[in-house]
Amino acid sequence: MALLGQRPAKTGPTTGPATGPTAGPGPWPGLALAAGAVALAWLTHRLLPGLPMLTVAILLGLIAAHVPGTRAWVRGPAKAGLTFAAKRLMRVGIVLLGLKLSLDDVLGVGWQTVAMVLVTVAATFFGTWWLGRRLGLPGDQPLLIATGYSICGASAIGAVGDVSKSEERDTAVSVAVVTLCGTLAIAVLPLLQGPLGLSDAEFGRWVGASVHDVGQVVATAQTAGGAALGEGVLVKLMRVAMLAPLVAAVAVSVRARGAAAPGERRPAVVPLFVAGFLVMVAVRSTGLLPGAALDGAGHAQELLLGAALFGLGSAVDLRSLARTGGRVALVGLCAWVVVAGVSYAGVCATA
């Protein structure tokens, strides 16, 4: 069964910098705009710590794409740089994400927690993908939304979208719905800890298994203290470890469908940036990198993903989204219920 359905093969990227004598100003105006947006997102996060920087970045992208004063700039001179950020900088951020994960951490949690994470990822991915297809979401949106909910939010969407050669519109819409629903979890899940009878450690594991982005996990789990935060981040990073096999599976599906156009290379089973992610996991597992280097890489990764998410947010056309917005929102909310329900059952079963 092909994960991507039966769509016509794409003959090349739908957007990108112009070439030849009519080439525009290049990527620099867009990269400068993305850098300014990241700085503003960082400042907003410092003033409002409960609001993750990456969430602010995509919201700024949405605003920039629709405010009359910046819309023409985003659609014109800045377009090439924003597309570069959304694609290339996203890949570098995914590579650095590997430095957050150590094999020792995964091996130390026990097989029950590993099984809980695997079941949660599988149930969320296939349930969301099936529902998106049933509701008729266009293009690769069912696949990308399912990926974001089940693995690690925008980073996973960017990785799978790159391999499947998804249209920028599908990637941007998927990132928007997954990021916004993940932000909603920051406010909702802490209110449920008491009614659900979860200890701090159990709450942390539930958050790590059900919230999409690493930053959103930190913002949500820290409300229950250090024990919850540690468990939440560890379980979340186990979900991140599923990124490489999922990307490989999508690449195999694309190759099996023969989706490459004449003269176009078929996607590698393990794309270069995913191989880089795995190398970074191996490097982190050696224990040779000092804490200062890991902290620096973590900050760089967040800044790169912030620029990428601003670029993706600027590609969202709310007028176009309105035509399928109700279905997208329904899929997002249902996926949120699935991932929260399955992970809660898993936490209770392994308590």
VENCOR-V631566 format. One record per backbone hydrogen bond with DSSP energy under -1.0 kcal/mol. CO is the residue of the C=O (numbers start at 1). NH is the residue of the N-H. If there is no record, write none. Layout:
co nh
CO NH
CO NH
This chain:
co nh
20 23
27 31
28 32
29 33
30 34
31 35
32 36
33 37
34 38
35 39
36 40
37 41
38 42
39 43
40 44
41 45
42 46
43 47
44 48
48 51
52 56
53 57
54 58
55 59
56 60
57 61
58 62
59 63
60 64
61 65
63 66
63 67
67 70
67 71
70 74
71 75
72 76
73 78
76 79
78 82
79 83
80 84
81 85
82 86
83 87
84 88
84 89
87 91
88 92
89 93
90 94
91 95
92 96
93 97
95 98
96 99
97 100
98 101
102 106
103 107
104 108
106 109
110 114
111 115
112 116
113 117
114 118
115 119
116 120
117 121
118 122
119 123
120 124
121 125
122 126
123 127
124 128
125 129
126 130
127 131
128 132
129 133
130 134
131 135
132 137
133 136
138 141
140 144
141 145
142 146
143 147
144 148
145 149
146 150
147 151
148 153
152 155
153 157
154 158
155 159
156 160
157 161
158 162
159 163
160 164
161 166
167 171
168 172
169 173
170 174
171 175
172 176
173 177
174 178
175 179
176 180
177 181
178 182
179 183
180 184
181 185
184 188
185 189
189 192
192 196
193 198
194 197
199 203
200 204
201 205
202 206
203 207
204 208
205 209
206 210
207 211
213 217
214 218
215 219
216 220
217 221
218 222
220 223
221 224
222 225
225 229
226 230
227 231
228 232
229 233
230 234
231 235
232 236
233 237
234 238
235 239
236 240
237 241
239 242
240 243
242 246
243 247
244 248
245 249
246 250
247 251
248 252
249 253
250 254
251 255
252 256
253 257
254 259
261 264
271 275
272 276
273 277
274 278
275 279
276 280
277 281
278 282
279 283
280 284
281 285
284 287
290 294
291 295
292 296
293 297
294 298
295 299
296 300
297 301
298 302
299 303
300 304
301 305
302 306
303 307
304 308
305 309
306 310
307 311
308 312
309 313
310 314
312 315
313 316
317 321
318 322
320 323
321 324
321 325
324 328
325 329
326 330
327 331
328 332
329 333
330 334
331 335
332 336
333 337
334 338
335 339
336 340
337 341
338 342
339 343
340 344
341 345
342 346
343 347
344 348
345 349
346 350
